[in-house]
Amino acid sequence: MEWLGHLHKSLPLLDKEIISCAKCPRLVEWREEVAVTKRKSYENEKYWGKPVPGFGPKNAGLVVIGLAPGAHGANRTGRVFTGDSSGDWLYKSLHKNGLAKIPTSVGAKDGQELFNTRILCTVRCAPPDNKPSTDEKESCHPFFHNEIKLLMPTAKSFLALGSVAWNTTYATLLELGEVLPKPRKPFAHGVTVNFLGKDGIKRRLIASYHPSQQNTFTGKLTEKMLDTVIAKAKINL
């Protein structure tokens, strides 16, 4: 991990580098193509069309992790989990739990504010078919590792939305020297790993199904299930 010597010491600097990243040709081409062709319902809007940084305070106690920006959601609005149905579900549940100012998230200037919570993705560019390649995930990993490291002084709960977020967060915590059970617990909704941080802080990592249409339309993930798992993460704050 040669990149460990190039980690940023503040979130603003990290966010700035994330936004300017062009490491992955396929992702750059896709995010920019989508920003030009647009979805018909958003044809009069200007798309963000760049990598999407995390959203929320730098001293958050809860860290929510997703896979990647949606092509017509965060890739359009410039804010993670904003402007699509996944965001509708997530922010509504965060609001119910007192962690978001308003229950909706439609654009970067909608007045939304997160309380003691930061949301980020393992991959920062919208991928075709919502599936980043292994190489793309590896290229983006230094950003994720760096952000988790910067959040560790205050982070007490990590909520991983989906199996990729679960596996990536688990591995990153191990990279940072945290002691978690081995072998890694397999992903399943509600699975929880409680661990004592190397700094003496009690922390927990919780898994949830991702609030994607594939899961919400089929009933695999219900509002009650998401509300419950976020409440479980909040208990540790």
C-alpha positions as CSV (number, residue, x, y, z in Angstrom):
1,M,0.0,0.0,0.0
2,E,2.4,2.6,-1.3
3,W,-0.3,5.2,-1.2
4,L,-0.4,5.3,2.6
5,G,2.4,7.8,2.4
6,H,0.2,10.2,0.5
7,L,-2.8,10.5,2.9
8,H,-4.4,13.9,3.5
9,K,-4.7,15.3,7.0
10,S,-8.0,17.0,6.6
11,L,-11.4,16.2,5.0
12,P,-11.6,19.4,3.0
13,L,-8.3,18.5,1.3
14,L,-9.4,15.0,0.7
15,D,-12.7,16.1,-0.7
16,K,-10.9,18.4,-3.1
17,E,-8.7,15.6,-4.4
18,I,-11.7,13.3,-4.7
19,I,-13.6,15.8,-6.8
20,S,-10.7,16.3,-9.2
21,C,-9.9,12.5,-9.6
22,A,-9.7,11.0,-13.1
23,K,-8.0,7.7,-12.4
24,C,-10.5,5.4,-14.0
25,P,-11.1,5.9,-17.7
26,R,-14.3,3.9,-17.9
27,L,-15.8,5.7,-14.9
28,V,-14.8,9.1,-16.2
29,E,-16.3,8.4,-19.6
30,W,-19.5,7.1,-18.1
31,R,-20.1,9.8,-15.5
32,E,-19.5,12.6,-18.1
33,E,-21.6,10.8,-20.8
34,V,-24.5,10.6,-18.4
35,A,-24.1,14.3,-17.5
36,V,-24.4,15.2,-21.2
37,T,-27.1,12.8,-22.4
38,K,-29.1,13.1,-19.1
39,R,-32.4,11.5,-18.2
40,K,-35.4,13.1,-19.9
41,S,-37.0,14.2,-16.6
42,Y,-33.8,16.1,-15.8
43,E,-32.9,17.4,-19.2
44,N,-33.0,21.0,-18.1
45,E,-30.8,20.5,-15.1
46,K,-27.0,20.8,-15.0
47,Y,-25.4,17.5,-13.9
48,W,-22.5,17.4,-11.5
49,G,-20.7,14.7,-13.6
50,K,-17.7,14.4,-11.2
51,P,-16.6,12.2,-8.3
52,V,-18.9,12.7,-5.2
53,P,-17.3,13.4,-1.8
54,G,-18.7,12.5,1.5
55,F,-21.5,14.5,3.2
56,G,-21.8,15.4,6.8
57,P,-19.8,16.8,9.7
58,K,-16.1,15.8,10.0
59,N,-16.6,14.8,13.7
60,A,-19.5,12.4,13.0
61,G,-20.3,9.6,15.4
62,L,-22.2,7.6,12.8
63,V,-20.6,6.8,9.4
64,V,-23.0,5.4,6.7
65,I,-21.3,3.7,3.8
66,G,-22.8,3.0,0.4
67,L,-21.4,1.5,-2.8
68,A,-21.2,4.3,-5.4
69,P,-23.1,7.4,-6.6
70,G,-26.2,6.8,-8.7
71,A,-26.0,7.9,-12.3
72,H,-29.0,10.2,-12.1
73,G,-28.8,10.8,-8.4
74,A,-25.5,11.9,-6.8
75,N,-23.9,12.1,-10.2
76,R,-26.6,14.7,-11.1
77,T,-26.8,16.6,-7.8
78,G,-23.2,16.3,-6.5
79,R,-24.3,15.0,-3.1
80,V,-24.1,11.5,-2.0
81,F,-27.5,9.6,-1.9
82,T,-29.3,12.6,-3.2
83,G,-31.8,12.8,-6.0
84,D,-32.9,9.2,-6.3
85,S,-35.1,6.6,-4.5
86,S,-32.2,5.2,-2.5
87,G,-31.6,8.6,-1.0
88,D,-35.4,9.1,-0.4
89,W,-35.3,6.0,1.8
90,L,-32.1,6.7,3.6
91,Y,-32.7,10.3,4.5
92,K,-36.3,9.7,5.6
93,S,-35.0,7.0,8.0
94,L,-32.2,9.2,9.3
95,H,-34.7,12.0,9.9
96,K,-37.0,9.7,11.8
97,N,-34.0,8.8,14.0
98,G,-33.1,12.5,14.6
99,L,-30.0,12.4,12.4
100,A,-31.1,14.5,9.5
101,K,-32.7,18.0,9.4
102,I,-35.4,17.2,6.8
103,P,-36.8,13.8,5.6
104,T,-35.9,14.5,1.9
105,S,-32.7,14.9,-0.1
106,V,-33.4,16.3,-3.6
107,G,-30.5,18.6,-4.3
108,A,-27.3,20.1,-2.9
109,K,-29.1,23.3,-2.0
110,D,-32.2,21.9,-0.4
111,G,-31.2,22.8,3.2
112,Q,-30.5,19.3,4.3
113,E,-28.1,18.9,7.2
114,L,-26.9,15.8,8.9
115,F,-26.5,15.6,12.7
116,N,-23.5,13.5,14.0
117,T,-23.6,11.5,10.8
118,R,-21.5,11.4,7.6
119,I,-22.3,9.5,4.5
120,L,-19.8,8.3,1.9
121,C,-19.3,5.6,-0.7
122,T,-16.6,3.0,-1.3
123,V,-16.4,4.2,-5.0
124,R,-16.8,7.9,-5.7
125,C,-17.9,7.9,-9.4
126,A,-21.1,6.5,-10.8
127,P,-20.4,3.2,-12.5
128,P,-22.2,1.6,-15.5
129,D,-25.0,-0.7,-14.2
130,N,-24.0,0.3,-10.7
131,K,-21.1,-2.2,-10.8
132,P,-17.6,-0.9,-10.4
133,S,-14.9,-3.3,-11.5
134,T,-12.4,-4.8,-9.1
135,D,-9.6,-2.5,-10.5
136,E,-11.9,0.6,-10.0
137,K,-12.7,-0.3,-6.5
138,E,-9.0,-0.8,-5.7
139,S,-8.1,2.6,-7.4
140,C,-10.7,4.4,-5.3
141,H,-9.8,2.6,-2.0
142,P,-7.1,5.1,-0.9
143,F,-9.8,7.8,-0.7
144,F,-12.0,5.5,1.4
145,H,-9.2,4.4,3.7
146,N,-8.1,8.0,4.2
147,E,-11.6,9.2,5.0
148,I,-12.3,6.4,7.5
149,K,-9.0,7.2,9.2
150,L,-9.9,10.9,9.5
151,L,-13.3,10.0,11.0
152,M,-12.0,7.5,13.5
153,P,-11.4,9.9,16.4
154,T,-15.2,10.4,16.7
155,A,-16.7,7.5,14.8
156,K,-18.5,5.0,17.0
157,S,-20.9,3.3,14.6
158,F,-20.4,2.2,11.0
159,L,-23.5,1.3,9.0
160,A,-22.6,-0.6,5.8
161,L,-25.3,-0.6,3.1
162,G,-24.8,-3.7,1.0
163,S,-22.2,-6.5,0.9
164,V,-19.5,-4.5,-0.9
165,A,-19.7,-1.7,1.7
166,W,-19.7,-4.3,4.4
167,N,-16.6,-6.2,3.1
168,T,-14.8,-2.9,2.3
169,T,-15.4,-1.3,5.6
170,Y,-14.5,-4.5,7.5
171,A,-11.2,-4.8,5.6
172,T,-10.4,-1.1,6.0
173,L,-10.9,-1.2,9.8
174,L,-8.4,-4.1,9.9
175,E,-6.0,-2.0,7.8
176,L,-6.3,0.7,10.4
177,G,-5.2,-1.7,13.1
178,E,-8.6,-2.4,14.6
179,V,-9.2,-5.9,16.0
180,L,-12.3,-7.6,14.5
181,P,-13.4,-11.2,14.4
182,K,-11.6,-13.5,11.9
183,P,-12.8,-14.9,9.6
184,R,-14.9,-11.9,8.6
185,K,-18.6,-12.3,9.5
186,P,-20.6,-12.9,6.3
187,F,-22.9,-10.1,5.2
188,A,-26.5,-10.3,6.2
189,H,-29.0,-7.7,7.2
190,G,-28.6,-6.7,10.8
191,V,-25.3,-8.5,11.4
192,T,-23.4,-6.6,14.0
193,V,-19.8,-6.6,15.1
194,N,-19.0,-4.9,18.4
195,F,-15.3,-4.1,19.0
196,L,-13.1,-2.2,21.3
197,G,-11.1,0.3,19.3
198,K,-7.3,0.5,19.8
199,D,-8.0,3.9,21.3
200,G,-10.3,2.4,23.9
201,I,-13.6,3.5,22.3
202,K,-16.4,1.0,22.0
203,R,-17.5,0.8,18.4
204,R,-19.8,-1.3,16.2
205,L,-20.1,-2.2,12.6
206,I,-23.6,-3.0,11.3
207,A,-24.8,-4.4,8.0
208,S,-28.0,-3.4,6.2
209,Y,-29.4,-4.2,2.8
210,H,-28.9,-1.3,0.5
211,P,-32.0,0.8,0.0
212,S,-31.8,0.3,-3.8
213,Q,-35.0,-0.2,-5.8
214,Q,-34.1,-3.8,-6.3
215,N,-34.4,-4.3,-2.5
216,T,-37.2,-1.8,-1.7
217,F,-39.6,-2.6,-4.5
218,T,-39.4,-6.3,-3.8
219,G,-39.8,-5.9,0.0
220,K,-36.4,-7.4,0.7
221,L,-35.8,-4.1,2.7
222,T,-38.8,-2.4,4.4
223,E,-38.9,1.0,6.0
224,K,-39.2,-0.7,9.4
225,M,-36.1,-2.7,8.7
226,L,-34.1,0.3,7.8
227,D,-35.4,2.4,10.7
228,T,-34.5,-0.4,13.1
229,V,-31.0,-0.9,11.9
230,I,-30.3,2.9,12.0
231,A,-31.7,3.1,15.5
232,K,-29.4,0.2,16.4
233,A,-26.4,2.2,15.0
234,K,-27.6,5.3,16.9
235,I,-27.6,3.5,20.3
236,N,-23.8,3.4,20.3
237,L,-23.4,7.2,19.7
